[in-house]
Amino acid sequence: MREWIVAGNWKMHNTVAESIALAKAIKEGSTAIKNGEVIVAPTFTALFSVGEAIKGSKVLLAAQDMYYEDKGAFTGEISPGMLKDVGCTYVIIGHSERRKYFHEQNNDVNLKVKKALFAGLKPIMCVGETDEEREKGVTQDVVGRQIKEGLNGVEKIEDVVIAYEPVWAIGTGKVATPAQAQEVHAFIRGILKNLYGGSTADDVRILYGGSVTKDNIGDLIAMADIDGALVGGASLKADGFLGIINNISGKK
């Protein structure tokens, strides 16, 4: 059985002190969790401090992005080695906000995924369609292209996590129905089966993201191909985030 994941993407929120306090609260609230993985992704400035705060606990550290070079004249960028150095296990790649505001393309995502794997980091590769694309009925075309181009040349996907985040549901309060989410998750797993074979694809964890809360996660996680959640706003308060974790724990 695939092990569930709940990952909190804190985006551009929280000072170092606020991040430490939130991390400690999540750490304390996760002590009774026996299965699954709990991940937090603070801002770059708080990575080291949060890593120290959660050390020795079940909570794992993730970065929100990285560059695909080891070092060089790339002002403002962060290398995978730097992320490993502060204790990161995971890194979020290709989030829709990176694609929208910073014009990242599928090729950029692909380079980052391959570099993360080479460096020993586990990428959480994000895919998803906009509201306009869903209305046009091209969700599968868009998501399929993002998956295939994002994983181009990736031979082993044991350490890759896919996060399906319909762009129209991120921060809007809109949530894909469990049936809508499951349809796309099953479609993604079908592509992975074609690329890597059934047994391998069955082991890949696919998360849902997009206005996830402790109130709606139960119905989402009940779907066969939904293995957890990439959480935005609800991860900024310990009680909300822990509520999501507790509503998943024991159900997957």
N, C-alpha and C positions, 0 to 999 in steps of 0.2 A: 504493500500500500504506500502511496506517495505521502511524504510527510508535509503537513501544511506549513505555510509561511504567512506571517503578518509583518509587513514592512511599513514603517512610518517615514514618509518623506516630509521633512520639516521645511523644505524649500527655503526662502530667504526670510526666516523668522528666528527670533531668539538670540540674545547675547550669549556670551560664554557662560555667564553665571546662570541665566535662565535655562540654558541647555543642560547644564550639569544637574540642576534641580529636577528637571523633567526626566532626565535619564535615570537618576536615582529613584524617583518615584516609580518608573516603569520597572526598574530592576527589582525593587522591593515587591511590587505587585505581581511579578512573574515567577516568584520563587516556587509556587505550588504547581506550576505548569510542568508536566512530565513529558509531553511529546511536542512535536512541531518546532518551528524556529521563529524567534522574535527578533526583528531587525530595526534599528533606528538609523536614519540618515540625516545628521545635522549639517549645518553649513561648514565650509572648509575650516573657518577659524575656530570652530568648536570641536573638530574631529578628535584631536589629541586628548582634550580634557574630558570629553564624553567617553572616549575609549578607556581612560583611566577610571572613570566613575563606574563603568559597567564591567570592569575586569573581574574575572572569576565567576561571572554570572551566566545565565542562559542567553542574555541579550547580546546580539552580534552587531558589529559596526559596519555601516555602509557609507559610501560617498555618493553624492548626487550626480557626479559626472567625472570624467577624466579625459586626458588627451592621449593620443595614440603614439606618442614618441617618449623615449626614456628621459631625454634632457635636451636642452638647446635654447635658442633664442625665440621662445614662444611666450611672450609676456602675458601674465595673468593665468596661464594654464597650470595644471597639476598632472604629474606623471603617475603611472600605476605604482612605481617603486615608492613614491612619496606616500601613497595611500597605504601600501603594505607597511611602511615604516611606522605609521601611527596606529596600526592595528586593524585596518579594514579587512573584512572578509568578502564583502559584496560591493558592487558599484552599480548604480542605476545608469543606464545608457539609453539614449534616444527618447527621453521623455518628450511628450508633445509640446511642452513649453520650450524645450531646447530646439525642437524642429520649427516651431512657430516664430519665436522671438530671435533666435540665433541662427536660423536658416540651415540647420543641420539636415543633411540628406541621408538617404539610405546607405550610401557609400561611406559616409562619415561614421555612421552607426556600425557598419560592418568592420571598419578598421579598428574601432574602439573595442568591439566585442572580441575580435581576434587578439588584440593586444592585452586585454584584461585576462583572457584565458592563458595566454603565454606567460603572464606575470604571476599567475596563481590566484587571481581574483575571480569571483563568481559574478558574471554580469546578469543584471535584471534588465532584459531588453524590452523596451516598451513599444507597443504598436497600438493603432487605433484610428478610427475614421472621424471626420468632422460631421457636424449636423447636416451640412449641405451634401456631403458624400453619401450619408445614410439616406437622405431624401431622394437622391438620384438612384439608389439601389446598387451602389458600387462598393459597398462595405467589403465584400469578399475580395474584390479586385484590389482594393487599397491595402487591406490587411495582408492578403496573400503576397503582394509585391514587397511589403515591408519585411515579412518573414523571410522570403526567399533571398532578397538582396541583403538583408541584415545578416543572414547566416551563410552567405556565399563563401565557400572555401573553408568553412568550419566543419572539420571532420568528426569531432566528438562533441556531443552536447550534454554530457552528463552533468556538467557544472553550470549550464545555462538555464536561467529562469526566464520565462516569457510573462510579460504583464500586458494584458489587454485592457486598455483604457480608452473607451470611446471619448473623443475630445469634447463632444457636446455634453458630457456628464461631469467633467472635471470642474469642481468649484461652482457648479451651477445649481446644485440641489437636485438636479435630474439624475435618475439612476436607471440604467438598463434593467428591464424586468429580468427575473431569473431565467426565463425562457430565452430572451434575447441574448443575454450574456452566455448562456450555455450553448446556444447555436454557434456563436463565434468561437468560443473555446473549443468546441468539437471540430469546427472547421480548421482551426489552427493545429489541433492534434492530428487531423487527417493529413495536412501538409507535411508535418513532421514525420508521419509514418511513411509517406512517399519518399521523403528525403533520406531517412535514417533507418527505416524498418520499424515494424510494429512494437517489438519489445522495448527498443530504445525510446521510442516516442511515448510509450505508456509510462515511462519513468520521469519524463520531463514535467516539471511543475508549472502550471499556468495560473497566474493570479488575475483577479479582477480589480480594477481601480476606477474610481469615478463617484465621488460623493458617498463613499462607504461610511456607514455608522454602525454602532452596536445594535441599532434597531433593525437594519436591513440585511446585516451580514448572515444571519441564520438561514434565510431563504436562499441567498446566493450560494453559500457553502454547501447546501444540500444537493446542488447540481453535480452530476457525475464528473465533469471535467474542470470544475473550479476548485483550485487547490489552496486558496487563500486570498489575501488582499494586499494591494499596494494602497496605503491610506495617506491622504493629504491632510485636510483641515482637522479631521477628527483625531489625528495623531499628536496634535499640539496641546492636548489636555490629557493628563494621565488617566483620568477616570474613563474618558471616552475611548481611548486607545485600549486600555485594559479590558473594557467592556467588550470590544471586538474580539480580543484574544480569548476571553473567557467563553464567548458564544461560539467560538470555533473549536476550542480545546475539547477533545473527547468525541467530536462529531466527525472527524476525519482521521 
